[in-house]
């Protein structure tokens, strides 16, 4: 059985605004991260119905981007809320897992968008196909912090 860890938490209050690192976050079941753009309805895609209460990306994808394409994309640039390590995100669609005491359910794989290239000025669209993370529902809310264990629920 796998287990991983939460490396970083990032949120922002509005579309295209810089992501800010958080030392902790409150995840609200059925809504999102308290204070984040998608709870506030101010995200680029807020008006489009979808599963995006919280978004995750693997640190391993960021390392591969650097290794294979010589592109540095830091956790405050990738526009996902949670950066993980040792978590097989692509295999978690339709599955429940824990981040600390919070329970998430994988909704769909995240698709890279051209907006990320616009915001960062980096050619990451094609290299992130199939490696752009996971959009999730929050089933059981609570507080999370970097260092929290991530494991199957």
C-alpha atoms as one frame of an Amber mdcrd trajectory, in Angstrom:
protein
   0.000   0.000   0.000   1.236   3.495  -0.826   1.485   6.553   1.375   2.895
   9.986   0.715   3.029  13.436   2.204   1.782  16.957   1.723   4.693  19.230
   0.811   2.994  22.590   0.274  -0.356  24.403   0.344  -1.064  27.348  -1.965
  -4.152  29.507  -2.404  -5.104  32.793  -3.981  -8.152  35.014  -3.737  -8.624
  35.707  -7.440  -7.847  34.568 -10.967  -4.282  35.183 -12.163  -3.222  36.598
  -8.794  -0.048  35.103  -7.338  -0.490  31.902  -5.352   0.482  32.300  -1.706
   2.037  29.587   0.420  -0.005  28.696   3.500   1.267  27.131   6.725  -2.138
  25.501   7.164  -5.532  25.488   5.497  -9.114  24.681   6.364 -10.816  22.477
   3.793 -14.605  22.856   3.703 -16.570  19.753   2.686 -18.405  20.282  -0.594
 -16.858  23.746  -1.092 -13.085  24.116  -1.213 -10.266  25.722   0.722 -11.373
  28.552   2.980 -10.354  31.848   1.337  -9.369  30.316  -2.021 -10.616  31.678
  -5.351 -12.936  28.749  -6.045 -14.758  29.067  -2.719 -15.014  32.806  -3.333
 -16.209  32.334  -6.949 -13.378  34.506  -8.324 -11.324  31.830 -10.137 -10.892
  31.812 -13.910 -13.054  28.698 -14.164 -15.466  29.413 -11.295 -18.436  29.821
 -13.629 -17.824  26.441 -15.304 -19.331  23.526 -13.339 -16.623  21.001 -12.525
 -14.939  19.126  -9.717 -12.313  21.510  -8.372 -12.865  21.988  -4.670  -9.147
  21.312  -4.218  -6.436  20.597  -6.794  -3.277  18.547  -6.313  -0.047  18.011
  -8.250   2.857  15.619  -7.667   6.278  17.027  -6.861   7.534  14.209  -9.079
   5.821  15.875 -12.076   7.662  19.100 -11.314  10.967  17.209 -11.071  10.270
  15.489 -14.414   9.474  18.844 -16.012  12.897  20.067 -14.947  14.684  16.829
 -15.863  13.042  16.227 -19.244  12.374  19.794 -20.451  14.689  21.998 -18.368
  11.694  23.973 -17.086  11.545  25.048 -13.440   7.959  25.311 -12.215   7.837
  26.057  -8.515   4.942  25.178  -6.197   3.795  28.805  -6.160   3.604  28.828
  -9.989   1.734  25.647 -10.928  -1.683  26.988  -9.793  -2.636  23.797  -7.880
  -3.528  24.010  -4.219  -1.609  21.053  -2.827   1.819  19.741  -3.796   2.312
  16.097  -2.883   5.154  13.601  -2.735   4.824   9.835  -3.105   1.125   9.968
  -4.063  -0.054   8.248  -7.290  -2.537  10.976  -8.259  -3.350   9.570 -11.716
  -4.616   6.387 -10.044  -6.926   8.135  -7.600  -9.796   9.127  -9.909 -12.964
   7.854  -8.212 -11.058   6.844  -5.066 -11.052   8.303  -1.581  -7.902   9.160
   0.299  -6.827  11.091   3.365  -4.687  14.180   3.695  -4.162  14.262   7.437
  -7.697  13.947   8.837  -9.394  15.312   5.681 -10.994  12.889   3.211 -10.807
  13.719  -0.504 -12.235  11.924  -3.516 -10.437  12.064  -6.836 -12.808  13.600
  -9.378 -10.879  13.917 -12.619  -7.362  14.362 -13.876  -6.479  17.988 -14.326
  -5.805  19.082 -17.880  -3.102  21.694 -18.406  -4.363  24.948 -19.831  -2.783
  27.704 -21.871  -3.568  30.124 -19.054  -0.737  28.539 -17.071   1.677  29.429
 -19.884   0.282  32.966 -19.984   0.616  33.476 -16.232   4.085  31.906 -15.886
   5.598  32.730 -19.268   6.810  29.110 -19.433   6.004  26.565 -22.160   4.479
  23.933 -19.875   1.254  22.983 -21.673   2.495  19.983 -23.657   4.996  18.703
 -21.076   2.238  18.594 -18.422  -0.259  16.551 -20.451  -1.128  13.522 -18.254
   0.976  15.034 -15.422  -1.040  18.105 -14.479  -2.571  16.807 -11.278  -5.930
  15.803  -9.866  -9.114  17.743  -9.161 -10.887  16.523  -6.025 -14.025  16.773
  -3.960 -13.740  17.368  -0.231 -15.785  14.628   1.463 -14.772  15.315   5.082
 -13.326  18.719   5.827 -10.812  19.834   8.403  -7.425  21.453   8.816  -4.275
  20.367   6.973  -0.591  21.324   7.210   2.526  20.587   5.177   3.983  17.328
   6.428   0.576  15.650   6.791   0.491  12.015   5.708  -1.493  11.159   2.583
  -2.889   7.614   2.310  -5.879   5.628   1.055  -9.077   6.188   3.063
